[in-house]
Every structure is written in C-alpha cells, then in structure tokens.
C-alpha cells in the first residue's frame, strides 16, 4: 500500500531551461564554446555546489572564470537574475499534487539542490508547506544517484521502502532508487505521469 510519495524538484516540479541560458551566455559574451560545452562546465561546478563543497559566490566566480567572462561584464546579481529567468513552475504537477495527493499521502522531497536553489524556490513559493520533510543534497553532502543519498534519505524520512513511490526525471536516479525496492516513476511529461501513478492511488 502506498503511504508516501517522494518528489524530485528539477524536471518534475520546476523546469530549468539550461539550453536557453547557455545560448544566452554564448551569444552575449561571444564564447568560443557551444551550448553543450557550457552545460558540461556548468554541471561540473553545480555538482559541487549541490553538496555544499562550494558556495553560491564561488560557483558564480568559477563559472565566469572557466568561460572567460569578466566579472565586470556580468555581476553576480545579474547572473542569478538570468538564472531565475529561465526557471518555470510545472503548474500541472503542482495542481495535481495539491488536489490529489496533499493530505492523503505523506509527501517528501529528494532533491539535488544547493542552498541557493532552496533560497530561490522559497522566495518564489512557499513550497515546503506541502511536504512532511525535504531532503537536500547540500544538507546531507551527497547527490543522487549515489546510493548513499537514498540510504540517508530513507533513514531521515523514516518510511519503509515498500510504502514509497519516487518520482524523478533522470533515469539514473530511478535506477538507483529501484535498487532500494522503492517503486519509481520516470517523469517524462504530465500526461504519462498521470497514467503511471494511477495504480498507486
């Protein structure tokens, strides 16, 4: 019997348009790297930020240094404002959560989020009030799909694996959660999600 539903944030509850952001960086600063190269640089430093190995200021500085963008040409404030500009809420998912899941199941977050991500999301919406507990990589110092993330996360929420469903947009994370016996749904789009979660409701 399903008692708890665990959500990822990025790609499930919020969308991050990295392609638009990376192309903006490339075109605005005439970078000699394509959007894919920029994404790889971004991901490398973001992975460290997500486990709190570097802070938001270091992240900004390291990204600009590696892309060879002068800090005088892109302030930290403008940098993060541009990041926020490419973030949108998955309103269909939020409506479904509020109307069909909230108050009926225990709800949790398992997210590779940095402290800055949490701060920005909290300022945009009071999202945490819908969840019994939120587990963030920056707080437990390990990222999905590392199995230690799921080990620690499950211990912290205190739920039995067989009672949980985990929803994430990354196949590698779904494969990791499944190793713990957690029923898992790969989020591709809202319509598919509605069909896949039906048997558990």
C-alpha positions as CSV (number, residue, x, y, z in Angstrom):
1,X,0.0,0.0,0.0
2,X,1.3,3.4,-0.9
3,X,1.7,5.7,2.0
4,X,4.4,8.1,0.9
5,X,5.3,9.9,-2.4
6,X,8.7,11.3,-2.9
7,X,9.3,14.1,-5.5
8,X,12.4,15.3,-7.2
9,X,12.2,19.1,-7.9
10,X,14.2,19.9,-11.0
11,X,12.5,18.5,-14.1
12,X,9.4,17.4,-12.1
13,X,8.1,20.3,-10.0
14,X,10.2,23.0,-11.7
15,X,11.7,23.3,-15.1
16,X,15.2,24.7,-15.7
17,X,15.8,25.8,-19.3
18,X,19.5,25.3,-19.4
19,X,19.6,25.4,-23.2
20,X,18.2,28.9,-23.3
21,X,20.6,30.1,-20.6
22,X,23.7,28.5,-22.2
23,X,22.9,30.0,-25.6
24,X,22.4,33.4,-24.0
25,X,25.8,33.2,-22.4
26,X,27.3,32.0,-25.7
27,X,25.7,34.8,-27.8
28,X,26.0,37.6,-25.2
29,X,29.7,37.1,-24.5
30,X,30.8,35.7,-27.9
31,X,32.0,32.5,-26.3
32,X,34.1,30.0,-28.3
33,X,32.2,27.1,-26.7
34,X,28.8,25.7,-27.8
35,X,25.8,25.3,-25.5
36,X,26.8,21.7,-24.8
37,X,30.3,22.6,-23.7
38,X,28.9,25.3,-21.5
39,X,26.4,22.9,-19.9
40,X,29.3,20.5,-19.0
41,X,31.2,23.3,-17.3
42,X,28.0,24.3,-15.5
43,X,27.2,20.8,-14.4
44,X,30.7,20.2,-13.1
45,X,30.6,23.1,-10.7
46,X,26.9,22.7,-9.9
47,X,27.6,19.1,-8.8
48,X,30.0,20.6,-6.2
49,X,27.6,23.4,-5.2
50,X,24.8,20.8,-4.7
51,X,26.8,19.0,-2.0
52,X,27.9,22.3,-0.5
53,X,31.5,21.9,-1.5
54,X,31.5,25.4,-2.9
55,X,29.0,28.2,-2.1
56,X,26.9,30.3,-4.5
57,X,29.6,33.0,-4.8
58,X,32.4,30.5,-5.6
59,X,30.0,28.9,-8.2
60,X,29.5,32.2,-9.9
61,X,33.2,33.0,-9.9
62,X,34.3,29.6,-11.2
63,X,31.7,29.6,-14.0
64,X,32.8,33.0,-15.2
65,X,36.5,32.2,-14.9
66,X,36.2,29.0,-16.9
67,X,34.0,30.7,-19.5
68,X,36.5,33.6,-19.6
69,X,33.8,36.2,-18.8
70,X,34.9,39.3,-16.9
71,X,33.0,39.8,-13.7
72,X,32.7,43.4,-14.6
73,X,30.6,42.4,-17.6
74,X,28.2,40.2,-15.6
75,X,27.6,40.9,-12.0
76,X,26.7,38.2,-9.6
77,X,23.3,39.8,-9.1
78,X,22.6,39.8,-12.9
79,X,24.0,36.3,-13.2
80,X,21.5,34.9,-10.7
81,X,18.6,37.0,-12.1
82,X,19.3,35.5,-15.5
83,X,19.2,32.0,-14.0
84,X,15.9,32.7,-12.3
85,X,14.5,34.0,-15.6
86,X,14.8,30.5,-17.2
87,X,13.0,28.7,-14.4
88,X,9.3,27.9,-14.6
89,X,6.9,26.0,-12.4
90,X,5.3,22.8,-13.5
91,X,1.8,24.1,-12.8
92,X,0.1,20.9,-13.9
93,X,2.1,18.9,-11.5
94,X,1.6,21.3,-8.6
95,X,-2.2,21.3,-9.2
96,X,-2.2,17.5,-9.2
97,X,-0.2,17.4,-6.0
98,X,-2.4,19.9,-4.2
99,X,-5.7,18.4,-5.4
100,X,-5.0,14.7,-5.4
101,X,-2.1,13.9,-3.1
102,X,-1.8,16.6,-0.4
103,X,-3.5,15.4,2.8
104,X,-3.9,11.9,1.5
105,X,-0.3,10.7,1.5
106,X,2.9,11.7,3.2
107,X,4.8,13.8,0.8
108,X,8.6,14.2,0.6
109,X,11.3,15.9,-1.5
110,X,14.5,14.2,-2.5
111,X,16.5,16.8,-4.4
112,X,20.0,17.6,-5.6
113,X,19.6,21.2,-4.5
114,X,22.1,23.8,-3.4
115,X,21.5,26.3,-0.6
116,X,20.9,29.0,-3.3
117,X,18.4,26.8,-5.1
118,X,16.4,26.3,-1.8
119,X,16.5,30.0,-1.1
120,X,15.3,31.0,-4.6
121,X,12.5,28.4,-4.5
122,X,11.4,29.5,-1.1
123,X,11.2,33.1,-2.2
124,X,9.2,32.1,-5.3
125,X,6.7,30.0,-3.5
126,X,6.1,28.5,0.0
127,X,6.5,25.1,-1.4
128,X,7.8,23.3,1.7
129,X,4.5,23.5,3.5
130,X,3.2,20.7,1.3
131,X,5.9,18.3,2.3
132,X,6.4,16.3,5.5
133,X,10.2,16.5,5.0
134,X,12.6,17.8,2.4
135,X,15.9,16.0,1.8
136,X,18.5,18.1,0.0
137,X,21.9,17.1,-1.3
138,X,23.5,20.2,0.1
139,X,22.5,19.2,3.6
140,X,23.4,15.5,3.5
141,X,26.5,16.2,1.4
142,X,25.8,13.5,-1.2
143,X,23.9,13.7,-4.5
144,X,21.6,11.4,-6.4
145,X,22.1,8.9,-7.9
146,X,24.7,7.9,-5.2
147,X,23.1,5.1,-3.3
148,X,24.1,6.8,0.0
149,X,21.7,9.6,-0.9
150,X,18.8,7.2,-0.8
151,X,20.1,5.4,2.2
152,X,20.3,8.6,4.2
153,X,17.1,10.0,2.7
154,X,15.1,6.9,3.7
155,X,16.5,7.0,7.2
156,X,15.7,10.7,7.6
157,X,12.0,10.3,6.5
158,X,11.5,7.1,8.4
159,X,9.4,5.4,5.8
160,X,9.5,1.7,4.6
161,X,10.8,1.4,1.0
162,X,7.8,-0.7,0.1
163,X,5.4,2.1,1.1
164,X,7.1,4.7,-1.1
165,X,6.9,5.9,-4.6
166,X,9.7,8.1,-6.0
167,X,9.2,10.4,-9.0
168,X,12.3,11.8,-10.8
169,X,13.1,12.9,-14.4
170,X,16.5,11.2,-14.5
171,X,16.7,7.5,-15.4
172,X,20.0,7.1,-13.4
173,X,18.2,8.3,-10.3
174,X,15.2,6.0,-10.9
175,X,17.6,3.0,-11.4
176,X,19.3,3.9,-8.0
177,X,16.0,4.2,-6.1
178,X,14.7,1.0,-7.5
179,X,17.7,-0.8,-6.0
180,X,16.3,0.0,-2.6
181,X,12.9,-1.5,-3.5
182,X,11.2,1.8,-4.0
183,X,8.5,1.9,-6.6
184,X,9.7,4.5,-9.0
185,X,8.2,6.6,-11.9
186,X,10.4,8.3,-14.5
187,X,8.8,11.6,-15.2
188,X,8.7,12.4,-18.9
189,X,5.6,14.6,-19.2
190,X,2.5,15.2,-17.2
191,X,0.1,13.0,-19.2
192,X,2.3,10.0,-18.9
193,X,2.8,10.6,-15.2
194,X,-1.0,10.7,-14.5
195,X,-1.3,7.3,-16.2
196,X,1.7,5.7,-14.4
197,X,0.6,6.9,-10.9
198,X,-3.0,5.7,-11.2
199,X,-2.4,2.2,-9.9
200,X,-0.9,3.5,-6.7
201,X,-3.6,6.0,-5.8
